Amino acid sequence: MEVDLINRSGDRRKGLIQETSKEELQLLKKWKFNWLDLYESGENKVFQIFTNKIEGLIKIEFVIPDFFEMKNIEVSPTNYGADGMFVNVAKILISYGCLLSFELNKGPYKGYLSFVSKGRLIDYYIKEYNAELVFRERMIINPSNGLRLIKKHLNIEL
């Protein structure tokens, strides 16, 4: 799937969201998570935003066959913080997680993106993504908010 990455000056660059291979993850350097270990643990899939390199990664893990959780998300070291190259990598990845929740989750789980947040990020997820705190650090993005994110960041109308 093609996406528009936006840099600090507002210029756009095309990127591609695709499933990531083990070989690609073996080449990563200076990332906070050990994505190779994450890739090999659990019933999961790892997706990347790719330009000429990996700009960000998201891992989903199936809890049961009809339901997955977003387990990990990380932007590349070149996209960290105020000096990062692209400003919308995480927004695109979370919106893609929402899209997958409509495609892969079934029954009462369809359209719900579930994840556990680090405590200090809870308010950020509520403000930025309209996520809801459901239990301790467990959060969800409900279907209607997910649809808004998909439309805004992926330019897809479901």
C-alpha positions in Angstrom: 0.0 0.0 0.0 1.4 3.4 -1.0 1.4 6.2 1.6 2.4 9.8 1.8 5.2 10.6 4.2 5.6 14.3 5.2 8.9 15.8 6.2 9.5 18.7 8.5 9.1 21.3 5.8 5.8 19.8 4.6 7.1 18.1 1.5 5.7 14.7 0.6 7.5 11.5 -0.3 5.9 8.2 -1.3 6.4 5.3 1.0 5.2 1.7 0.9 3.6 -0.3 3.7 4.4 -4.0 3.4 5.0 -7.0 5.5 8.6 -7.3 6.7 11.0 -10.2 6.3 13.3 -11.7 8.8 16.2 -10.8 6.5 15.3 -7.1 6.5 15.1 -7.1 10.3 18.5 -8.6 10.6 20.0 -5.4 9.0 18.5 -3.0 11.5 21.0 -0.9 13.6 20.4 1.4 16.5 16.7 0.7 16.9 15.3 0.7 20.5 13.5 -2.7 20.1 15.2 -5.9 19.0 12.9 -6.4 16.0 14.4 -9.8 15.1 13.5 -11.2 18.5 10.0 -9.6 18.3 9.5 -11.1 14.8 10.3 -14.6 16.1 8.1 -14.5 19.2 4.4 -15.3 19.1 1.8 -15.6 16.3 2.5 -12.3 14.6 3.1 -10.1 11.6 5.5 -7.2 11.3 4.8 -4.4 8.8 7.1 -1.6 7.6 6.9 1.7 6.0 9.6 1.6 3.3 11.2 4.4 1.2 14.7 3.5 0.3 15.0 2.2 3.9 12.7 1.2 6.7 11.1 4.3 8.2 9.0 2.6 10.9 7.7 -0.8 12.0 4.5 -2.2 13.7 4.0 -5.6 15.1 0.6 -7.2 15.5 0.2 -10.4 17.4 -2.8 -12.7 17.3 -4.2 -13.4 20.8 -6.8 -15.7 19.3 -7.4 -16.5 15.7 -10.1 -13.8 15.4 -8.3 -11.0 17.3 -4.9 -9.3 17.2 -3.3 -6.7 19.4 -0.7 -4.0 18.3 2.3 -5.2 20.3 5.0 -2.9 19.2 5.5 0.3 17.2 8.7 2.2 16.5 9.9 4.8 14.1 13.4 4.5 12.7 16.2 6.3 14.5 16.2 8.9 11.7 12.6 9.8 12.5 12.9 10.2 16.3 11.9 13.4 18.0 12.0 17.0 16.9 14.8 16.5 14.5 13.3 13.4 12.8 13.0 13.4 9.0 9.3 12.4 8.6 6.7 13.7 11.0 3.8 11.2 10.3 5.4 7.7 10.4 3.7 6.7 13.7 0.4 8.1 12.6 0.5 6.1 9.4 1.5 2.9 11.2 -1.3 3.2 13.8 -3.8 4.0 11.1 -2.6 0.9 9.2 -3.2 -1.1 12.4 -6.7 0.3 12.5 -7.2 -0.8 8.8 -5.9 -4.3 9.7 -8.4 -4.4 12.6 -11.2 -4.2 10.0 -9.6 -6.8 7.7 -8.3 -9.4 10.2 -10.3 -9.1 13.4 -13.6 -10.9 13.3 -17.0 -10.8 15.0 -17.2 -8.4 18.0 -13.5 -7.6 17.6 -13.8 -6.2 14.1 -12.5 -2.6 13.9 -11.0 -2.5 17.4 -7.3 -1.8 17.6 -6.1 -2.9 21.1 -2.8 -2.3 22.6 -1.0 -1.8 26.0 0.6 1.6 26.4 3.5 2.7 28.5 2.0 4.8 31.3 3.6 8.1 30.1 2.1 7.7 26.6 -1.5 7.2 27.7 -2.5 10.9 27.5 -0.7 11.2 24.2 -2.7 8.3 22.7 -5.9 9.8 24.0 -5.2 13.2 22.6 -3.5 12.2 19.3 -5.5 9.1 18.3 -8.7 9.4 20.4 -7.8 6.1 22.0 -9.7 5.0 25.1 -8.2 3.6 28.3 -10.1 0.4 29.1 -8.2 -1.2 31.9 -4.9 -0.2 33.6 -2.6 0.5 30.6 -4.8 -1.4 28.0 -6.2 0.9 25.4 -8.4 0.6 22.3 -9.1 2.7 19.3 -12.8 2.0 18.5 -14.1 1.5 15.0 -15.4 5.0 14.4 -12.2 6.6 15.6 -10.2 4.0 13.5 -12.2 5.0 10.4 -11.3 8.6 10.9 -7.6 7.8 11.3 -7.7 5.6 8.2 -9.3 8.3 6.1 -7.0 11.1 7.4 -3.6 9.3 7.3 -4.1 6.6 4.6 -6.6 8.4 2.4 -8.9 5.4 2.4 -12.7 5.5 2.9 -14.2 2.2 4.2 
